[in-house]
């Protein structure tokens, strides 16, 4: 049963952005969505709707953050040969109009990670930016805050707990606070950053990870959240009737120690728990999305809704597998069938790919090539099959692969392989800490690890082939890799891959 704490929670206040900036991974409104007009198709391979492209020093995974004409990204430090491991990262500032690099700074890490891991590396956390400041977070152990000219204002160091490889929390802005996820314990030995070295700590609360609110001006800690947050969870911050709250989760693969498994709502001004809802078997590797209707939860192959007031279930679970509509390719044509049983993959969704837009909850299925959409009001569930990969070449027809992808070369812009795990070269569906989708107006953009971006009309009356506006790309097949979400500012989409930073123009809508 949920534990209830005394704080009034009412309705989500509307927040419509003019989309001039994208100051954090979840966008200006904190929900990965803006009310604007974005491009319906683009192709880096064919130089279609591309304003500029610039090489990056090495692999990296955070979202390009755009503020006041600047783009901020974090990469692993340059290498001089094929390299599997690293800890040092480089924060960079670019001009958003031209792509010119303005400055770069080293951000250290005390945790050595395998590069380009499909479960994240030290660059997994995106920057956050205000009018005056930018904060880079190396999840290996440093926060560094600079002004927009690159002058260091303050930094904070810690030794992270290494029991789990994934680091899925995205830094968030709230007033003058920078909210990040880290261990409370300050004196961990560096061996605790390794899987074997972490074993002796077991499930001790000393090594639980909690949300921390740092004052952006001086680096002081304003609060540490009462509930723990699992490293697999992407917390979401929204405003409820003038009150800022954070939905966060615990649970997931490899038995993370924070308990109880489930979801909490936290007061973003104080870090106090509003309620905690224990959910047995909850898989925390999802965005903890919520809106005025409640907190949207996917557990196993069921979707349910929790009350914002007390964390109680307010909607009976909806099956994601039984009685669904499937639009799939049969031969050379699409065919739609109703009241179907969706063949269950290992898990319900590709991790971190869920987004709530209007009356719909959309996600990439764990089964490659199928995008799901839940109608929150009616309970209808639809699946649309899309190509896993489209291979484009100059002066040739597209080659469409429906069920598999070609292996990636995993090379950076200098031509060096920066990867250890063979699974990093896979399709980006299923067992992967994937980039989260974003929405611009009535379009939703789902990027995958091989540089494919599915552009769909998320509010289409019927979720069939006509809802798929394009299968766009961030570069040539087998040469393009990304675990970075997109961003949108001043009419342009910004993207990063293992090799480069890209600005996509608002044409061909």
C-alpha positions as MATLAB code, in Angstrom:
seq = 'XXXXXXXXXXXXXXXXXXXXXXXXXXXXXXXXXXXXXXXXXXXXXXXXXXXXXXXXXXXXXXXXXXXXXXXXXXXXXXXXXXXXXXXXXXXXXXXXXXXXXXXXXXXXXXXXXXXXXXXXXXXXXXXXXXXXXXXXXXXXXXXXXXXXXXXXXXXXXXXXXXXXXXXXXXXXXXXXXXXXXXXXXXXXXXXXXXXXXXXXXXXXXXXXXXXXXXXXXXXXXXXXXXXXXXXXXXXXXXXXXXXXXXXXXXXXXXXXXXXXXXXXXXXXXXXXXXXXXXXXXXXXXXXXXXXXXXXXXXXXXXXXXXXXXXXXXXXXXXXXXXXXXXXXXXXXXXXXXXXXXXXXXXXXXXXXXXXXXXXXXXXXXXXXXXXXXXXXXXXXXXXXXXXXXXXXXXXXXXXXXXXXXXXXXXXXXXXXXXXXXXXXXXXXXXXXXXXXXXXXXXXXXXXXXXXXXXXXXXXXXXXXXXXXXXXXXXXXXXXXXXXXXXXXXXXXXXXXXXXXXXXXXXXXX';
ca = [
       0.000    0.000    0.000;
       1.242    3.525   -0.690;
       2.564    5.578    2.231;
       0.991    9.038    2.149;
       2.705   12.224    3.289;
       0.873   15.523    3.969;
       1.206   17.698    0.905;
      -1.648   18.985   -1.259;
      -1.491   17.787   -4.843;
      -3.982   19.052   -7.396;
      -3.793   19.664  -11.144;
      -0.906   20.086  -13.531;
      -0.614   23.718  -14.548;
      -0.355   24.323  -18.265;
       3.035   25.320  -19.622;
       3.441   26.113  -23.290;
       6.923   26.940  -24.499;
       7.861   29.065  -27.426;
      10.639   26.492  -27.999;
      13.408   29.078  -28.257;
      15.681   26.920  -26.081;
      16.079   23.327  -24.876;
      17.791   23.875  -21.495;
      17.694   20.303  -20.158;
      17.268   16.767  -21.498;
      13.502   16.730  -20.950;
      13.064   20.096  -22.674;
      11.793   23.451  -21.378;
       8.611   21.953  -19.913;
      10.254   18.877  -18.413;
       8.108   16.408  -20.380;
      10.143   15.991  -23.619;
       7.560   18.024  -25.564;
       7.087   21.520  -26.964;
       4.296   23.224  -28.873;
       6.003   24.088  -32.154;
       6.442   22.836  -35.723;
       9.235   20.380  -36.472;
      10.478   18.776  -39.712;
       8.615   15.718  -40.968;
      11.693   14.166  -42.580;
      15.431   14.583  -42.860;
      18.487   12.610  -43.895;
      22.110   13.194  -42.996;
      23.025   10.494  -45.527;
      21.460   12.520  -48.363;
      22.210   15.959  -46.807;
      18.462   16.623  -46.684;
      17.428   19.503  -44.405;
      20.849   19.646  -42.726;
      22.109   23.112  -41.738;
      25.504   22.042  -40.382;
      27.511   19.094  -39.077;
      30.672   19.253  -36.976;
      32.925   16.406  -35.777;
      33.080   15.606  -32.067;
      36.243   14.550  -30.205;
      34.882   11.161  -29.176;
      31.812    9.136  -28.281;
      29.111   10.604  -26.055;
      25.505   10.013  -25.072;
      23.824   13.123  -23.648;
      21.238   15.314  -25.358;
      22.502   18.484  -27.090;
      21.409   21.302  -24.778;
      20.551   24.643  -26.406;
      20.442   27.964  -24.562;
      20.912   31.575  -25.713;
      22.514   30.654  -29.031;
      24.833   28.013  -27.554;
      24.815   24.215  -27.848;
      26.377   22.216  -25.013;
      27.461   18.571  -25.303;
      29.630   16.173  -23.299;
      31.967   13.632  -24.937;
      34.577   11.223  -23.703;
      38.097   12.579  -24.066;
      39.898   12.094  -27.421;
      41.877    8.887  -27.965;
      44.812    8.052  -30.239;
      43.983    4.402  -30.911;
      41.135    1.881  -30.669;
      39.973    2.180  -27.046;
      37.511    0.257  -24.869;
      37.559    2.126  -21.534;
      37.669    5.702  -20.276;
      36.755    8.089  -17.461;
      37.722   11.633  -18.528;
      35.109   13.643  -20.419;
      35.101   16.935  -22.331;
      32.339   19.541  -22.120;
      31.998   21.676  -25.240;
      30.158   24.845  -26.216;
      29.183   25.510  -29.854;
      27.468   28.377  -31.653;
      23.960   27.153  -32.484;
      23.740   29.008  -35.803;
      27.065   27.987  -37.343;
      28.281   24.972  -35.351;
      31.553   26.743  -34.530;
      33.201   25.445  -31.371;
      33.615   28.238  -28.816;
      35.344   26.413  -25.964;
      35.906   23.043  -24.288;
      36.706   21.947  -20.730;
      37.783   18.669  -19.120;
      35.329   17.071  -16.665;
      36.971   14.272  -14.667;
      35.550   10.936  -13.582;
      36.587    8.510  -10.840;
      34.691    5.631  -12.400;
      36.205    3.957  -15.442;
      33.512    2.816  -17.860;
      33.405    0.948  -21.136;
      32.921    3.445  -23.934;
      29.749    3.663  -26.007;
      28.021    1.127  -23.784;
      24.436    0.373  -24.717;
      23.712    0.722  -20.978;
      25.370    4.170  -20.708;
      28.880    5.501  -20.065;
      30.226    8.536  -18.179;
      28.601   10.923  -20.675;
      25.039    9.637  -20.161;
      23.912   12.736  -18.223;
      23.057   15.752  -20.357;
      24.118   19.279  -19.442;
      21.646   21.833  -18.083;
      21.827   25.533  -18.917;
      20.368   28.798  -17.627;
      20.763   32.278  -19.103;
      24.158   32.616  -17.402;
      25.425   29.153  -16.467;
      25.922   25.655  -17.828;
      26.399   22.552  -15.679;
      28.142   19.452  -17.028;
      27.827   16.170  -15.127;
      30.316   13.336  -15.565;
      28.386   10.493  -13.903;
      31.790    9.055  -13.049;
      32.105   11.657  -10.304;
      32.160   15.386  -11.127;
      29.743   18.280  -11.555;
      31.349   21.349  -13.158;
      29.480   24.635  -13.587;
      30.743   27.324  -15.987;
      29.508   30.642  -17.247;
      28.724   30.830  -20.959;
      32.268   32.033  -21.653;
      33.736   28.870  -20.165;
      34.893   30.256  -16.795;
      34.572   27.705  -13.988;
      32.187   28.851  -11.231;
      32.277   25.787   -8.962;
      32.605   22.032   -9.070;
      31.749   19.026   -6.919;
      33.499   15.647   -6.807;
      32.373   12.257   -5.515;
      33.136    8.553   -5.952;
      30.052    6.838   -7.403;
      28.802    3.430   -6.342;
      29.537    0.994   -9.165;
      27.170   -1.859   -8.480;
      25.141   -0.980  -11.576;
      26.370    0.064  -14.983;
      23.304    2.028  -16.127;
      22.987    5.672  -15.126;
      19.662    6.854  -16.514;
      18.807    9.922  -14.422;
      18.903   13.165  -16.388;
      19.928   16.367  -14.540;
      17.001   18.731  -14.039;
      16.524   22.444  -13.450;
      14.211   23.817  -10.788;
      14.553   27.504  -10.036;
      18.162   28.009   -8.909;
      18.598   24.277   -8.238;
      20.445   21.674  -10.274;
      18.969   18.251   -9.422;
      21.242   15.250   -9.983;
      21.348   11.636   -8.793;
      24.277   10.442   -6.692;
      25.170    8.496   -3.573;
      24.913   10.293   -0.248;
      28.040    8.598    1.148;
      31.044   10.840    0.491;
      34.052    8.649    1.331;
      33.665    5.600   -0.864;
      36.960    4.064   -2.039;
      37.540    4.029   -5.770;
      37.227    0.229   -5.841;
      33.530    0.735   -5.022;
      33.094    2.038   -8.578;
      33.556   -1.535   -9.850;
      31.023   -4.327   -9.815;
      33.268   -6.621   -7.755;
      34.368   -3.880   -5.367;
      30.761   -2.911   -4.672;
      29.743   -6.391   -3.486;
      30.880   -5.906    0.115;
      28.375   -3.073    0.594;
      25.414   -5.276   -0.274;
      22.118   -3.380   -0.112;
      23.199   -0.919    2.562;
      21.365    2.399    2.645;
      24.800    4.020    2.770;
      25.178    3.390   -0.954;
      21.632    4.136   -2.061;
      21.404    6.846   -4.691;
      19.224    9.872   -3.937;
      18.282   13.002   -5.824;
      20.384   15.989   -4.674;
      19.510   19.655   -5.249;
      22.649   21.779   -5.709;
      22.430   25.566   -5.694;
      23.581   26.593   -9.154;
      25.164   29.770   -7.843;
      27.576   28.320   -5.292;
      27.285   24.514   -5.287;
      25.779   24.203   -1.802;
      23.370   21.308   -1.289;
      19.859   22.615   -0.627;
      18.270   19.210   -0.075;
      18.696   15.465   -0.444;
      15.492   13.628   -1.362;
      14.016   11.384    1.320;
      13.195    8.438   -0.983;
      15.939    6.686   -2.872;
      15.993    6.695   -6.678;
      17.215    3.707   -8.661;
      19.939    4.273  -11.236;
      17.685    2.838  -13.954;
      14.970    5.463  -13.430;
      14.511    8.678  -15.395;
      12.786   11.031  -12.956;
      10.395   13.687  -14.250;
       9.709   17.138  -12.756;
       6.413   18.934  -13.381;
       4.367   21.676  -11.714;
       1.107   20.739   -9.965;
      -1.200   23.699   -9.331;
       1.806   25.916   -8.720;
       3.686   23.225   -6.753;
       6.767   21.588   -8.339;
       6.947   17.826   -7.807;
       9.192   15.011   -9.034;
       8.062   11.493   -9.914;
      10.839    8.953   -9.456;
      11.240    5.177   -9.382;
      13.168    2.237   -7.942;
      13.753   -1.278   -9.222;
      15.008   -2.866  -12.419;
      17.690   -5.265  -13.534;
      20.492   -6.606  -11.315;
      18.533   -5.899   -8.116;
      19.402   -2.273   -7.314;
      19.359   -1.725   -3.529;
      16.915    1.196   -3.201;
      13.559    0.109   -1.727;
      10.645   -0.263   -1.855;
      10.535   -1.019   -5.582;
       7.947    1.254   -7.114;
       7.261    4.969   -7.561;
       7.475    8.056   -5.322;
       6.303   11.639   -5.648;
       8.718   14.196   -4.158;
       8.352   17.867   -3.266;
      10.854   19.580   -5.584;
      11.307   22.510   -3.175;
      12.315   20.427   -0.153;
      13.056   16.861   -1.256;
      10.393   15.549    1.131;
       8.330   12.539    0.077;
       4.696   13.250   -0.753;
       3.912    9.560   -1.157;
       5.641    6.268   -1.857;
       3.857    3.515   -3.767;
       5.384    0.062   -3.535;
       4.957   -1.927   -6.745;
       6.259   -5.493   -6.578;
       8.356   -6.325   -9.626;
       8.407   -2.736  -10.909;
      10.946   -2.266  -13.687;
      12.330    1.241  -13.199;
      14.025    1.581  -16.589;
      11.332    3.907  -17.910;
      10.549    7.615  -17.855;
       8.307    8.243  -14.821;
       5.820   10.237  -16.876;
       2.913   12.065  -15.257;
       0.367   14.737  -16.098;
      -2.929   16.003  -14.728;
      -4.385   12.495  -15.040;
      -1.842   10.781  -12.804;
       1.442    8.884  -12.900;
       1.695    6.542  -15.881;
       3.207    3.178  -14.992;
       4.193    0.202  -17.131;
       4.720   -2.974  -15.113;
       5.208   -6.227  -16.934;
       2.821   -6.237  -19.868;
       0.291   -3.956  -18.195;
      -0.221   -0.205  -18.111;
      -1.843    1.477  -15.109;
      -2.405    4.944  -13.700;
      -1.568    6.112  -10.164;
      -3.340    8.967   -8.416;
      -1.289   12.133   -8.029;
      -2.913   12.632   -4.644;
      -1.900    9.430   -2.881;
      -0.249    6.989   -5.315;
      -3.229    4.608   -5.346;
      -4.138    2.893   -8.609;
      -6.995    4.815  -10.211;
      -7.291    2.864  -13.451;
      -7.448   -0.872  -13.817;
      -4.418   -2.289  -15.637;
      -4.571   -2.330  -19.427;
      -2.984   -5.333  -21.125;
      -0.263   -4.506  -23.639;
      -0.461   -7.989  -25.139;
      -4.107   -9.135  -25.313;
      -6.921   -7.706  -27.417;
      -4.644   -5.273  -29.239;
      -4.623   -3.920  -32.798;
      -1.556   -4.729  -34.891;
      -0.660   -3.091  -38.206;
       2.196   -5.093  -39.703;
       3.774   -5.872  -43.036;
       2.371   -8.903  -44.803;
       4.379   -9.527  -47.930;
       4.744   -6.138  -49.588;
       1.759   -4.418  -47.939;
       0.583   -3.363  -44.519;
      -2.306   -5.252  -42.962;
      -4.296   -4.280  -39.866;
      -5.800   -6.896  -37.548;
      -7.890   -6.262  -34.442;
      -8.344   -8.171  -31.175;
      -4.924   -9.774  -31.518;
      -2.420  -11.241  -29.078;
       0.911   -9.445  -29.349;
       3.698  -11.987  -29.092;
       5.407  -11.151  -25.828;
       9.086  -10.265  -26.005;
      11.270  -10.469  -22.856;
      10.143   -7.049  -21.605;
       7.282   -4.705  -22.564;
       9.262   -1.695  -23.807;
      12.681   -0.683  -25.043;
      14.022    1.098  -21.961;
      13.382    4.851  -21.527;
      11.325    5.119  -24.737;
       7.915    5.895  -23.177;
       6.339    9.325  -23.578;
       2.871   10.644  -22.688;
       1.300   13.048  -25.178;
      -2.296   14.170  -24.792;
      -4.483   11.083  -24.452;
      -1.722    8.715  -25.581;
       1.209    6.837  -24.118;
       3.696    5.839  -26.833;
       6.764    3.600  -26.657;
       9.108    1.394  -28.616;
       8.286   -2.235  -27.956;
      11.014   -4.523  -26.651;
      10.290   -6.503  -29.835;
      12.297   -4.907  -32.671;
      10.291   -2.997  -35.231;
       7.040   -2.379  -33.347;
       5.958    0.981  -31.909;
       3.126    0.894  -29.374;
       0.434    3.439  -28.559;
      -1.999    3.279  -25.623;
      -5.183    5.349  -25.680;
      -5.323    6.337  -22.007;
      -9.053    7.148  -22.154;
     -10.354    4.090  -24.011;
      -7.714    1.504  -23.099;
      -7.150    0.657  -26.769;
      -3.622   -0.529  -27.566;
      -2.210   -0.351  -31.095;
       1.088   -1.548  -32.551;
       2.618   -0.336  -35.801;
       5.460   -2.202  -37.474;
       8.273   -0.036  -38.840;
      11.550   -0.968  -40.558;
      14.352   -1.727  -38.119;
      16.790   -0.118  -40.556;
      16.706    1.726  -43.867;
      19.976    1.675  -45.800;
      20.449    4.694  -48.031;
      23.086    5.191  -50.722;
      23.672    7.844  -53.349;
      21.790    7.232  -56.598;
      20.200    4.037  -55.302;
      16.849    2.942  -53.917;
      16.513    2.561  -50.174;
      17.101   -0.938  -48.844;
      14.567   -1.759  -46.133;
      15.364   -4.244  -43.343;
      12.267   -5.160  -41.353;
      13.627   -7.529  -38.716;
      17.342   -6.858  -38.273;
      20.120   -4.326  -38.747;
      23.670   -4.338  -40.056;
      26.432   -4.149  -37.408;
      27.805   -0.706  -36.619;
      31.486    0.139  -37.120;
      31.608    1.862  -33.667;
      34.247    4.328  -34.951;
      34.589    7.914  -33.777;
      35.300   10.888  -36.037;
      39.038   10.061  -35.966;
      38.410    6.527  -37.229;
      39.110    4.721  -33.932;
      36.841    1.989  -32.554;
      35.582    3.140  -29.130;
      33.599    0.198  -27.803;
      34.018   -2.947  -25.737;
      30.705   -4.822  -25.709;
      29.726   -6.478  -29.018;
      26.081   -5.713  -28.238;
      26.831   -1.995  -28.717;
      26.769   -2.625  -32.467;
      23.169   -3.920  -32.380;
      19.878   -2.440  -33.556;
      19.034   -0.363  -30.465;
      15.733   -2.137  -29.779;
      15.053   -4.210  -26.659;
      17.731   -4.647  -23.995;
      19.320   -1.207  -24.252;
      19.166    2.068  -22.319;
      17.756    3.861  -25.334;
      17.395    7.576  -26.072;
      14.037    8.987  -25.027;
      11.687   10.325  -27.708;
      10.709   13.976  -27.979;
       7.597   15.617  -29.393;
       7.367   18.835  -31.389;
       3.752   19.784  -31.926;
       1.901   16.819  -33.409;
       5.102   14.962  -34.345;
       6.983   12.523  -32.131;
      10.582   11.566  -32.864;
      11.975    8.171  -31.823;
      15.765    7.875  -32.392;
      17.448    4.459  -32.212;
      21.039    3.409  -31.590;
      21.790    2.907  -35.316;
      20.876    6.502  -36.163;
      17.362    5.848  -37.453;
      14.689    8.372  -36.381;
      11.022    7.442  -36.692;
       8.826   10.512  -37.177;
       5.141    9.872  -36.460;
       1.945   11.826  -36.073;
       1.281   10.831  -32.474;
      -2.368   11.973  -32.413;
      -3.413   10.247  -35.644;
      -6.964    8.884  -35.419;
      -5.660    5.461  -36.403;
      -2.139    4.308  -35.584;
      -1.392    2.718  -38.942;
       1.033    3.272  -41.835;
      -0.353    6.768  -42.450;
       0.765    7.808  -38.963;
       4.383    7.133  -39.957;
       5.585   10.347  -41.585;
       9.148    9.213  -42.300;
      12.011    6.940  -41.383;
      14.702    9.615  -41.189;
      18.401    9.136  -40.462;
      21.348   10.748  -38.667;
      23.930    9.306  -41.028;
      24.903    6.347  -43.208;
      23.968    2.829  -42.128;
      26.717    0.894  -40.281;
      28.596    4.192  -39.693;
      26.149    5.981  -37.384;
      25.600    5.307  -33.681;
      23.752    7.279  -31.002;
      22.201    6.913  -27.564;
      21.358   10.617  -27.397;
      17.883   12.086  -27.389;
      17.153   14.919  -29.789;
      16.519   18.525  -28.814;
      14.567   21.311  -30.533;
      15.188   25.057  -30.440;
      14.267   27.985  -32.690;
      12.851   25.729  -35.364;
      15.825   23.338  -35.568;
      16.426   19.821  -34.302;
      19.825   19.165  -32.739;
      21.298   15.672  -32.651;
      24.576   14.053  -31.716;
      26.090   10.769  -32.805;
      29.289    8.982  -31.898;
      30.991   10.995  -34.643;
      29.338   14.415  -34.878;
      26.964   17.155  -33.756;
      24.162   17.945  -36.225;
      21.721   20.810  -36.793;
      18.595   19.873  -38.783;
      16.625   22.643  -40.495;
      12.830   23.075  -40.401;
      12.011   22.203  -44.009;
       9.709   19.739  -45.769;
       7.066   19.764  -43.052;
];
